[in-house]
Amino acid sequence: MSLKDDLTTQMKDAMRAHDADTLGTLRLILSELKNFEIDNGPQDDAGVQKIIARMIKQWKDATNDYKNGGREDLVAEAAIKLAVLEKFLPAQMSEEELRKIVEEIVQSTPNAQPGPVTGMVMKKVAGKADGSMVAKIVRELLS
Protein backbone atom coordinates (compact mmCIF):
# COMPACT_ATOMS: atom_id res chain seq x y z
CA MET A 1 0.00 0.00 0.00
CA SER A 2 1.43 3.35 -1.02
CA LEU A 3 1.67 6.28 1.35
CA LYS A 4 -1.00 8.11 -0.62
CA ASP A 5 -3.39 5.17 -0.20
CA ASP A 6 -2.53 5.03 3.49
CA LEU A 7 -3.40 8.73 3.85
CA THR A 8 -6.78 8.14 2.18
CA THR A 9 -7.51 5.12 4.37
CA GLN A 10 -6.63 7.01 7.54
CA MET A 11 -8.80 9.92 6.41
CA LYS A 12 -11.76 7.54 6.08
CA ASP A 13 -11.01 6.10 9.53
CA ALA A 14 -10.90 9.62 11.00
CA MET A 15 -14.29 10.35 9.40
CA ARG A 16 -15.79 7.23 10.97
CA ALA A 17 -14.27 8.09 14.35
CA HIS A 18 -15.47 11.73 14.15
CA ASP A 19 -11.90 12.88 14.82
CA ALA A 20 -12.11 16.41 13.41
CA ASP A 21 -8.51 17.40 14.14
CA THR A 22 -6.95 14.40 12.40
CA LEU A 23 -9.48 14.57 9.57
CA GLY A 24 -8.71 18.22 8.88
CA THR A 25 -4.97 17.60 8.83
CA LEU A 26 -5.28 14.58 6.53
CA ARG A 27 -7.48 16.57 4.16
CA LEU A 28 -4.87 19.33 4.21
CA ILE A 29 -2.14 16.85 3.27
CA LEU A 30 -4.18 15.31 0.46
CA SER A 31 -5.12 18.75 -0.85
CA GLU A 32 -1.48 19.86 -0.84
CA LEU A 33 -0.51 16.62 -2.60
CA LYS A 34 -3.22 17.02 -5.23
CA ASN A 35 -2.13 20.61 -5.98
CA PHE A 36 1.49 19.51 -6.28
CA GLU A 37 0.57 16.62 -8.59
CA ILE A 38 -1.38 18.95 -10.89
CA ASP A 39 1.82 20.88 -11.59
CA ASN A 40 4.39 18.09 -11.33
CA GLY A 41 2.69 14.78 -12.08
CA PRO A 42 2.01 11.77 -9.85
CA GLN A 43 4.30 11.32 -6.86
CA ASP A 44 5.76 8.17 -5.35
CA ASP A 45 6.19 7.68 -1.60
CA ALA A 46 9.44 9.70 -1.53
CA GLY A 47 7.71 12.62 -3.24
CA VAL A 48 4.81 12.48 -0.79
CA GLN A 49 7.26 12.46 2.11
CA LYS A 50 8.99 15.55 0.73
CA ILE A 51 5.66 17.35 0.56
CA ILE A 52 4.85 16.34 4.14
CA ALA A 53 8.33 17.42 5.30
CA ARG A 54 7.76 20.83 3.69
CA MET A 55 4.41 21.10 5.45
CA ILE A 56 6.02 20.24 8.79
CA LYS A 57 8.58 23.00 8.29
CA GLN A 58 5.81 25.48 7.48
CA TRP A 59 3.83 24.52 10.58
CA LYS A 60 6.91 24.76 12.81
CA ASP A 61 7.59 28.24 11.47
CA ALA A 62 3.95 29.16 12.05
CA THR A 63 4.14 27.80 15.61
CA ASN A 64 7.08 30.08 16.36
CA ASP A 65 5.14 33.04 14.98
CA TYR A 66 2.10 32.11 17.07
CA LYS A 67 4.24 31.89 20.22
CA ASN A 68 5.80 35.28 19.51
CA GLY A 69 2.32 36.71 19.00
CA GLY A 70 0.98 35.22 22.22
CA ARG A 71 -1.61 33.06 20.44
CA GLU A 72 -1.56 29.91 22.58
CA ASP A 73 -4.81 28.69 21.01
CA LEU A 74 -3.13 28.57 17.60
CA VAL A 75 0.01 26.99 19.08
CA ALA A 76 -2.10 24.10 20.39
CA GLU A 77 -3.85 23.70 17.04
CA ALA A 78 -0.52 23.66 15.19
CA ALA A 79 0.87 21.07 17.63
CA ILE A 80 -2.02 18.74 16.78
CA LYS A 81 -1.37 19.16 13.05
CA LEU A 82 2.36 18.54 13.53
CA ALA A 83 1.69 15.34 15.47
CA VAL A 84 -0.44 13.99 12.61
CA LEU A 85 2.05 15.07 9.94
CA GLU A 86 5.06 13.53 11.69
CA LYS A 87 3.41 10.09 11.70
CA PHE A 88 3.95 9.88 7.94
CA LEU A 89 7.70 10.55 7.89
CA PRO A 90 10.44 8.05 8.69
CA ALA A 91 11.88 8.23 12.19
CA GLN A 92 14.19 11.22 12.53
CA MET A 93 17.85 10.67 13.39
CA SER A 94 19.18 11.72 16.77
CA GLU A 95 21.67 14.56 16.97
CA GLU A 96 24.47 12.11 17.91
CA GLU A 97 23.85 9.89 14.85
CA LEU A 98 23.71 12.93 12.63
CA ARG A 99 26.91 14.36 14.12
CA LYS A 100 28.77 11.10 13.29
CA ILE A 101 27.66 11.26 9.65
CA VAL A 102 28.67 14.92 9.37
CA GLU A 103 32.08 14.18 10.94
CA GLU A 104 32.69 11.34 8.45
CA ILE A 105 31.88 13.57 5.48
CA VAL A 106 33.94 16.49 6.80
CA GLN A 107 36.95 14.20 7.33
CA SER A 108 36.65 12.65 3.87
CA THR A 109 36.29 16.02 2.10
CA PRO A 110 39.40 18.13 1.52
CA ASN A 111 38.85 21.89 1.92
CA ALA A 112 35.35 21.30 3.30
CA GLN A 113 32.94 24.20 2.82
CA PRO A 114 29.61 24.43 4.67
CA GLY A 115 27.34 24.47 1.59
CA PRO A 116 28.69 21.42 -0.23
CA VAL A 117 29.09 19.44 3.01
CA THR A 118 25.49 20.19 3.99
CA GLY A 119 24.33 19.02 0.55
CA MET A 120 26.26 15.76 0.81
CA VAL A 121 24.88 15.09 4.30
CA MET A 122 21.30 15.82 3.19
CA LYS A 123 21.67 13.34 0.30
CA LYS A 124 22.96 10.69 2.68
CA VAL A 125 20.26 11.11 5.35
CA ALA A 126 17.43 11.51 2.77
CA GLY A 127 14.54 12.82 4.86
CA LYS A 128 15.65 11.30 8.15
CA ALA A 129 17.00 14.60 9.50
CA ASP A 130 15.95 18.22 9.59
CA GLY A 131 17.96 20.50 7.31
CA SER A 132 18.37 23.18 9.97
CA MET A 133 19.87 20.63 12.37
CA VAL A 134 22.29 19.45 9.67
CA ALA A 135 23.33 23.03 8.87
CA LYS A 136 23.85 23.81 12.57
CA ILE A 137 26.11 20.75 13.09
CA VAL A 138 28.08 21.48 9.90
CA ARG A 139 28.69 25.08 11.00
CA GLU A 140 29.82 23.89 14.45
CA LEU A 141 32.29 21.39 13.01
CA LEU A 142 33.71 23.69 10.35
CA SER A 143 34.15 26.75 12.53
C-alpha positions as a printed Julia matrix, in Angstrom:
143×3 Matrix{Float64}:
   0.0    0.0     0.0
   1.43   3.35   -1.02
   1.67   6.28    1.35
  -1.0    8.11   -0.62
  -3.39   5.17   -0.2
  -2.53   5.03    3.49
  -3.4    8.73    3.85
  -6.78   8.14    2.18
  -7.51   5.12    4.37
  -6.63   7.01    7.54
  -8.8    9.92    6.41
 -11.76   7.54    6.08
 -11.01   6.1     9.53
 -10.9    9.62   11.0
 -14.29  10.35    9.4
 -15.79   7.23   10.97
 -14.27   8.09   14.35
 -15.47  11.73   14.15
 -11.9   12.88   14.82
 -12.11  16.41   13.41
  -8.51  17.4    14.14
  -6.95  14.4    12.4
  -9.48  14.57    9.57
  -8.71  18.22    8.88
  -4.97  17.6     8.83
  -5.28  14.58    6.53
  -7.48  16.57    4.16
  -4.87  19.33    4.21
  -2.14  16.85    3.27
  -4.18  15.31    0.46
  -5.12  18.75   -0.85
  -1.48  19.86   -0.84
  -0.51  16.62   -2.6
  -3.22  17.02   -5.23
  -2.13  20.61   -5.98
   1.49  19.51   -6.28
   0.57  16.62   -8.59
  -1.38  18.95  -10.89
   1.82  20.88  -11.59
   4.39  18.09  -11.33
   2.69  14.78  -12.08
   2.01  11.77   -9.85
   4.3   11.32   -6.86
   5.76   8.17   -5.35
   6.19   7.68   -1.6
   9.44   9.7    -1.53
   7.71  12.62   -3.24
   4.81  12.48   -0.79
   7.26  12.46    2.11
   8.99  15.55    0.73
   5.66  17.35    0.56
   4.85  16.34    4.14
   8.33  17.42    5.3
   7.76  20.83    3.69
   4.41  21.1     5.45
   6.02  20.24    8.79
   8.58  23.0     8.29
   5.81  25.48    7.48
   3.83  24.52   10.58
   6.91  24.76   12.81
   7.59  28.24   11.47
   3.95  29.16   12.05
   4.14  27.8    15.61
   7.08  30.08   16.36
   5.14  33.04   14.98
   2.1   32.11   17.07
   4.24  31.89   20.22
   5.8   35.28   19.51
   2.32  36.71   19.0
   0.98  35.22   22.22
  -1.61  33.06   20.44
  -1.56  29.91   22.58
  -4.81  28.69   21.01
  -3.13  28.57   17.6
   0.01  26.99   19.08
  -2.1   24.1    20.39
  -3.85  23.7    17.04
  -0.52  23.66   15.19
   0.87  21.07   17.63
  -2.02  18.74   16.78
  -1.37  19.16   13.05
   2.36  18.54   13.53
   1.69  15.34   15.47
  -0.44  13.99   12.61
   2.05  15.07    9.94
   5.06  13.53   11.69
   3.41  10.09   11.7
   3.95   9.88    7.94
   7.7   10.55    7.89
  10.44   8.05    8.69
  11.88   8.23   12.19
  14.19  11.22   12.53
  17.85  10.67   13.39
  19.18  11.72   16.77
  21.67  14.56   16.97
  24.47  12.11   17.91
  23.85   9.89   14.85
  23.71  12.93   12.63
  26.91  14.36   14.12
  28.77  11.1    13.29
  27.66  11.26    9.65
  28.67  14.92    9.37
  32.08  14.18   10.94
  32.69  11.34    8.45
  31.88  13.57    5.48
  33.94  16.49    6.8
  36.95  14.2     7.33
  36.65  12.65    3.87
  36.29  16.02    2.1
  39.4   18.13    1.52
  38.85  21.89    1.92
  35.35  21.3     3.3
  32.94  24.2     2.82
  29.61  24.43    4.67
  27.34  24.47    1.59
  28.69  21.42   -0.23
  29.09  19.44    3.01
  25.49  20.19    3.99
  24.33  19.02    0.55
  26.26  15.76    0.81
  24.88  15.09    4.3
  21.3   15.82    3.19
  21.67  13.34    0.3
  22.96  10.69    2.68
  20.26  11.11    5.35
  17.43  11.51    2.77
  14.54  12.82    4.86
  15.65  11.3     8.15
  17.0   14.6     9.5
  15.95  18.22    9.59
  17.96  20.5     7.31
  18.37  23.18    9.97
  19.87  20.63   12.37
  22.29  19.45    9.67
  23.33  23.03    8.87
  23.85  23.81   12.57
  26.11  20.75   13.09
  28.08  21.48    9.9
  28.69  25.08   11.0
  29.82  23.89   14.45
  32.29  21.39   13.01
  33.71  23.69   10.35
  34.15  26.75   12.53
